[in-house]
Amino acid sequence: MKKCKKAFYVVLGCLGLGLGAVGAVVPMLPAFPFLMVAAFSFAKSSQKLHTWFINTGLYKKNLESYVAGKGMTKAAKARVMATITLLMSVGFVMMLLKALYVPCIILGCIWVFHIVYFLFGVKTLKEAAA
């Protein structure tokens, strides 16, 4: 059973890493949540994979400061909030068209929580000088 669990986390980590890498390039796909899944999964599956992942440029650029508790840049926060808003609005409109009002209220509350969290719960770092 332990090998199955480890294999599950390796596959989940690879999937998160793949989607996170695509999200780092494609503006509509957020890299941040997928890379968080990859970091969590690799930490659960293998110390070797976890060490490799936290030394990648993708991790250092997108997650390192957040995981260390330092925060995110304004640009990174804006990118995450815009992506969350866009993706949630699609689901919101689809549910609204089907007259699913309770799920719309729930999704709206989740959206508000995300925005409040990123505005006030995540520290804002100054942009690095270029």
SERO-4910 file (N, C-alpha, C, O; in steps of 0.05 Angstrom, whole numbers):
BEGIN
 pado doro    nc1    nc2    nc3   cac1   cac2   cac3    cc1    cc2    cc3    oc1    oc2    oc3
  Met    A     16    -24      0      0      0      0     17     25      0     10     45    -13
  Lys    A     40     24     14     57     48     16     69     55    -11     72     78    -18
  Lys    A     75     34    -27     86     39    -54     65     52    -72     72     69    -89
  Cys    A     40     43    -69     19     55    -85     15     84    -78     11    101    -96
  Lys    A     16     91    -53     13    118    -44     36    136    -54     32    158    -63
  Lys    A     61    125    -53     84    139    -63     82    144    -93     87    166   -103
  Ala    A     73    123   -107     70    126   -136     49    146   -143     52    162   -162
  Phe    A     27    147   -128      6    166   -132     17    195   -129     11    212   -145
  Tyr    A     32    199   -108     44    226   -103     64    234   -125     66    257   -132
  Val    A     79    215   -135     98    220   -156     83    229   -182     90    248   -195
  Val    A     62    214   -188     46    220   -212     32    247   -209     33    264   -227
  Leu    A     21    252   -185      8    278   -180     28    301   -181     22    322   -191
  Gly    A     52    296   -170     73    317   -171     81    323   -200     85    346   -207
  Cys    A     85    302   -216     92    306   -244     71    320   -259     76    338   -276
  Leu    A     45    313   -254     23    327   -267     23    356   -259     19    374   -275
  Gly    A     26    362   -233     27    389   -223     50    405   -235     47    428   -243
  Leu    A     73    392   -237     96    405   -248     92    411   -278     98    433   -287
  Gly    A     81    392   -292     75    397   -321     56    419   -326     60    437   -342
  Leu    A     33    419   -311     14    440   -314     25    467   -304     18    488   -315
  Gly    A     41    466   -283     53    491   -273     73    503   -293     74    527   -297
  Ala    A     88    485   -307    106    495   -328     91    507   -351     99    528   -362
  Val    A     69    495   -359     53    506   -380     41    533   -371     40    552   -386
  Gly    A     32    533   -345     20    558   -334     40    581   -332     31    604   -332
  Ala    A     65    575   -330     85    596   -328     88    610   -355     98    632   -357
  Val    A     80    597   -377     82    608   -404     56    618   -414     54    638   -428
  Val    A     34    603   -409      8    609   -419     -7    628   -399    -10    620   -376
  Pro    A    -14    651   -408    -26    671   -389    -52    662   -376    -58    670   -354
  Met    A    -68    645   -389    -94    637   -378    -92    615   -358   -112    610   -343
  Leu    A    -70    601   -356    -67    579   -338    -49    587   -315    -26    594   -319
  Pro    A    -59    586   -290    -42    595   -268    -21    574   -261    -27    551   -259
  Ala    A      4    583   -257     25    564   -250     25    558   -220     30    536   -212
  Phe    A     18    579   -204     21    577   -175      7    553   -162     21    538   -148
  Pro    A    -19    548   -166    -31    526   -152    -20    499   -161    -18    481   -145
  Phe    A    -13    496   -186     -3    471   -196     25    465   -185     32    443   -178
  Leu    A     41    486   -182     68    483   -171     66    477   -141     83    463   -130
  Met    A     46    488   -127     41    481    -99     34    452    -96     44    438    -78
  Val    A     18    442   -114     11    413   -114     36    396   -119     40    376   -106
  Ala    A     53    405   -137     78    391   -143     96    391   -119    107    370   -112
  Ala    A     99    413   -106    116    415    -82    106    397    -60    122    382    -48
  Phe    A     80    397    -55     68    380    -34     72    351    -41     80    335    -24
  Ser    A     66    344    -66     67    316    -75     95    305    -74    100    283    -65
  Phe    A    114    320    -84    142    311    -84    152    309    -55    168    290    -49
  Ala    A    144    327    -38    152    325     -9    141    299      3    154    287     20
  Lys    A    117    291     -5    105    267      6    116    241     -6    116    220      6
  Ser    A    126    243    -31    134    219    -45    164    211    -42    170    188    -37
  Ser    A    181    232    -44    209    225    -46    226    250    -38    222    272    -49
  Gln    A    244    247    -20    262    269    -13    279    277    -36    285    301    -40
  Lys    A    287    258    -53    304    264    -76    289    282    -96    299    301   -106
  Leu    A    263    274   -102    247    290   -120    241    318   -108    242    338   -122
  His    A    236    319    -82    230    344    -69    254    363    -71    252    387    -77
  Thr    A    278    352    -65    302    368    -66    307    378    -95    314    401    -99
  Trp    A    303    361   -114    306    369   -142    287    391   -149    294    412   -161
  Phe    A    261    388   -141    241    408   -149    246    435   -136    243    455   -150
  Ile    A    254    436   -111    258    462    -98    284    476   -109    288    499   -102
  Asn    A    300    462   -124    323    474   -136    319    482   -165    337    492   -178
  Thr    A    295    478   -176    289    486   -203    283    516   -205    274    528   -185
  Gly    A    288    527   -228    283    556   -232    253    562   -230    245    583   -221
  Leu    A    236    543   -239    207    547   -238    198    550   -209    182    568   -203
  Tyr    A    208    534   -191    201    536   -163    211    562   -151    197    577   -138
  Lys    A    236    568   -157    249    592   -145    235    618   -155    232    637   -139
  Lys    A    226    618   -180    213    642   -191    185    645   -180    176    668   -175
  Asn    A    170    623   -178    142    625   -172    134    620   -143    114    631   -133
  Leu    A    149    603   -128    140    595   -102    158    601    -79    149    603    -56
  Glu    A    184    603    -84    203    603    -62    197    625    -41    197    619    -17
  Ser    A    192    649    -50    187    671    -31    161    666    -16    159    673      8
  Tyr    A    141    656    -29    115    650    -16    118    628      5    108    631     27
  Val    A    130    607     -3    134    584     16    151    592     39    146    582     62
  Ala    A    170    609     35    187    618     57    173    639     75    185    647     95
  Gly    A    149    646     68    133    665     84    140    694     79    131    711     94
  Lys    A    155    699     58    162    726     51    141    741     36    139    766     38
  Gly    A    125    727     20    103    739      5    107    737    -25    123    720    -34
  Met    A     93    754    -40     93    753    -69     96    782    -79     88    801    -65
  Thr    A    105    785   -103    107    812   -116     78    820   -123     60    804   -126
  Lys    A     75    846   -127     49    857   -136     40    844   -162     17    837   -166
  Ala    A     60    841   -180     53    829   -207     44    800   -204     25    792   -217
  Ala    A     57    785   -187     49    757   -183     22    755   -170      5    739   -177
  Lys    A     17    772   -150     -9    773   -137    -31    780   -157    -53    768   -157
  Ala    A    -26    801   -173    -46    810   -193    -51    788   -213    -74    783   -221
  Arg    A    -30    774   -222    -33    752   -241    -50    730   -229    -68    719   -243
  Val    A    -46    722   -204    -61    701   -191    -90    710   -188   -109    695   -194
  Met    A    -94    734   -179   -122    744   -174   -137    747   -200   -161    740   -202
  Ala    A   -124    756   -221   -137    759   -247   -145    731   -258   -167    728   -269
  Thr    A   -127    712   -256   -133    685   -266   -156    673   -250   -174    661   -262
  Ile    A   -155    675   -224   -176    664   -207   -203    677   -214   -223    663   -217
  Thr    A   -203    703   -217   -228    718   -224   -239    709   -251   -263    704   -254
  Leu    A   -221    707   -271   -230    699   -298   -241    670   -297   -263    666   -308
  Leu    A   -227    652   -285   -236    624   -285   -262    621   -269   -280    606   -277
  Met    A   -263    634   -246   -288    631   -230   -311    645   -243   -334    636   -239
  Ser    A   -307    667   -257   -329    680   -270   -341    663   -292   -366    665   -297
  Val    A   -326    647   -305   -337    628   -325   -356    609   -312   -379    605   -321
  Gly    A   -348    597   -290   -365    579   -275   -389    593   -264   -412    582   -264
  Phe    A   -385    617   -254   -407    633   -243   -429    639   -264   -452    635   -259
  Val    A   -420    648   -288   -439    654   -309   -453    629   -318   -478    629   -323
  Met    A   -439    607   -321   -452    582   -329   -473    573   -309   -495    564   -317
  Met    A   -467    575   -283   -487    568   -263   -510    588   -262   -533    580   -258
  Leu    A   -504    613   -266   -525    633   -266   -545    629   -289   -569    632   -286
  Leu    A   -534    621   -312   -552    615   -335   -570    591   -330   -592    590   -342
  Lys    A   -561    573   -313   -578    549   -306   -595    554   -282   -608    536   -272
  Ala    A   -595    579   -272   -610    587   -248   -602    572   -223   -619    565   -207
  Leu    A   -576    566   -220   -565    553   -197   -555    575   -178   -531    580   -177
  Tyr    A   -573    586   -163   -566    610   -147   -549    603   -122   -531    619   -115
  Val    A   -555    582   -109   -540    575    -84   -511    569    -92   -493    580    -78
  Pro    A   -505    553   -112   -477    549   -120   -463    576   -128   -439    579   -124
  Cys    A   -479    594   -140   -468    620   -148   -459    635   -123   -438    648   -122
  Ile    A   -476    634   -102   -469    648    -77   -444    636    -65   -427    650    -55
  Ile    A   -443    609    -65   -420    595    -53   -394    603    -69   -374    609    -57
  Leu    A   -396    602    -95   -373    609   -112   -365    638   -108   -341    645   -107
  Gly    A   -384    655   -105   -379    684   -100   -365    688    -74   -346    704    -72
  Cys    A   -373    673    -53   -359    675    -27   -331    665    -28   -313    676    -16
  Ile    A   -327    643    -43   -300    632    -47   -282    653    -62   -259    657    -55
  Trp    A   -294    666    -82   -279    686    -97   -271    709    -79   -248    718    -79
  Val    A   -290    719    -63   -284    740    -44   -262    732    -25   -244    748    -20
  Phe    A   -263    707    -14   -242    698      4   -215    698    -10   -195    707      2
  His    A   -213    689    -35   -188    689    -49   -177    717    -52   -153    722    -48
  Ile    A   -194    735    -60   -185    763    -65   -175    775    -38   -154    788    -37
  Val    A   -191    772    -17   -184    783      9   -157    770     18   -140    784     29
  Tyr    A   -155    744     15   -130    730     23   -106    741      8    -86    747     21
  Phe    A   -107    744    -18    -84    753    -33    -79    783    -28    -55    791    -29
  Leu    A    -99    799    -23    -95    827    -17    -83    832     11    -65    848     14
  Phe    A    -94    818     31    -87    824     58    -72    801     73    -58    807     92
  Gly    A    -74    777     63    -62    754     77    -34    747     67    -18    735     81
  Val    A    -28    755     42     -2    749     30     14    775     29      5    795     18
  Lys    A     37    775     41     54    799     41     62    806     13     65    789     -5
  Thr    A     65    832      8     73    842    -18    102    850    -17    111    866     -1
  Leu    A    117    837    -35    145    843    -38    150    865    -58    134    868    -77
  Lys    A    171    880    -55    179    900    -74    190    885    -99    202    864    -96
  Glu    A    186    897   -122    196    885   -147    226    886   -146    238    905   -137
  Ala    A    239    865   -156    268    864   -158    277    884   -179    265    887   -200
  Ala    A    299    898   -173    310    917   -192    321    903   -216    336    883   -213
  Ala    A    314    913   -239    323    900   -264    349    911   -274    360    902   -294
***
